[in-house]
Amino acid sequence: MSSAVTTHPTSMPARPAEPSLSLVRGEGVSSVSSVPSPSDEVAPAAPQRYAGPLGLARKLADRALEDIDGALERDPAASSRLEVVLTSPGLHAIWAHRGLHELWKRPGGRLPARVLATVSRSLTGVEIHPGARLGRRFFIDHGMGVVIGETAEVGDDVMLYHGVTLGGRSLARVKRHPTVGNRVTIGAGARVLGPVLVGDDVQIGANSVVVKDVPSGAVATGIPAVLRFPKPDATNRWIDPAIFI
């Protein structure tokens, strides 16, 4: 993969007014370059499949199947769906979170959601606050030591390695965690801190510290992270961006 520098993007994602969590449509980030109205609901009408008393169970099952296929695509050590289901603590943590996030949104559900999230953390080594919003086909490889804060928002087709933190830099009860776009890869041990916007197709190198917005298509490496704009490598979407360090 070449690391030649090309022209920088001409615009950054629009930042929503705080404390509104306005970059989420449904479960994932619709786009960090467009800002839909704040809502915890799916923007279009929910499919008939998700209506009725079994609708939520069907929705969670569909998301789980997507997660399994996403893991098979990104993990060369995985050989079958059964192996992924039985041996991926990152996916176990994500599936627990998807259910607990639904509980978190219900009246009286926040305390039990927090308690059960603590149980999930002890079993998987992954800490995801039940208030965080995760997109589809999310994958955490290895899993151990990952922390995702309450107001974090993660888009679709995102991959995290072990030791990643999506953390805050404020004690105020506002939007204080990162918003991550679609098709983002964050390398092992990286820290993304504060209400920063990470654009689509970004790669963040291992052990990097990101405290400022990252435009779409950039590679961020170092402490603090420095941005580069390499030519895309169409042969491997999931390569560890640590090679740019």
Phi, psi and omega in degrees: 000133182277147177248021180298139182277133177243185183295137180287150174301150185272350183217151176258159176301145178291133181269128179287156177290134178278151005266018185296134174268076194262006182261009183253132170235110185076235185264324186249176177281122182292318176185137178277002176254000174225148187238097177288169179295144180300132180192146172264001183259160175292133186299304176283167178300137181296142178300153180303330180301330184263008177273162175084179185296335180262005184300315181296318179298319178296318180299313180295323178294319178297318179296322180296319178297319176298318180298319180297313180295324176297321178294319178298323180292325190260344183250104182293345179278348182271132184248347182201162175299318181300317179298318179298314182299320186275336193236011183250096179296331177298316177292322178301318179294319180296316181295319176300317181297319183301318176291318182290330176295322176296320177296319180303325184281351183266149179304131179076005185268351189291315180296309178299327177296318179295318180297314181290330175295325176295321176297316178300318179299318181293332181273330188247341185079008181244129180251111177236118178295136183296345177279344181295152183244119185246141180277188183276154177056038177282141181219132174245111181276133182071305169093318190306128174086003178286136178229127179233119187281172189303315185261014176291145177229128185235133182280197182272151174060039179263144179231128175244143170265175184297151175079007180282140175239125167254087193246177181252166176232019183218149175265355180288150180274067181226182173296110189227005179240166186291156167247119186250131182283200183269149174059042179260141174241129181239119186287167185303133175078003181287150177239126173243114194238136177090177183280050182278157177255124177251118186287177178295149173061028177274147170238130180244124187289159179303135177065012177285158177236115183252121179233005178228163180302147179238118181293158178304139176084359184275160168247126182247122180220150174104177180230108349291163187295137174252138184269139172228158182230075183286163173292139182295148176251103184287350185275341185205099181289333192253019180297141181294121182291358178298342179295345181273353183285000000 
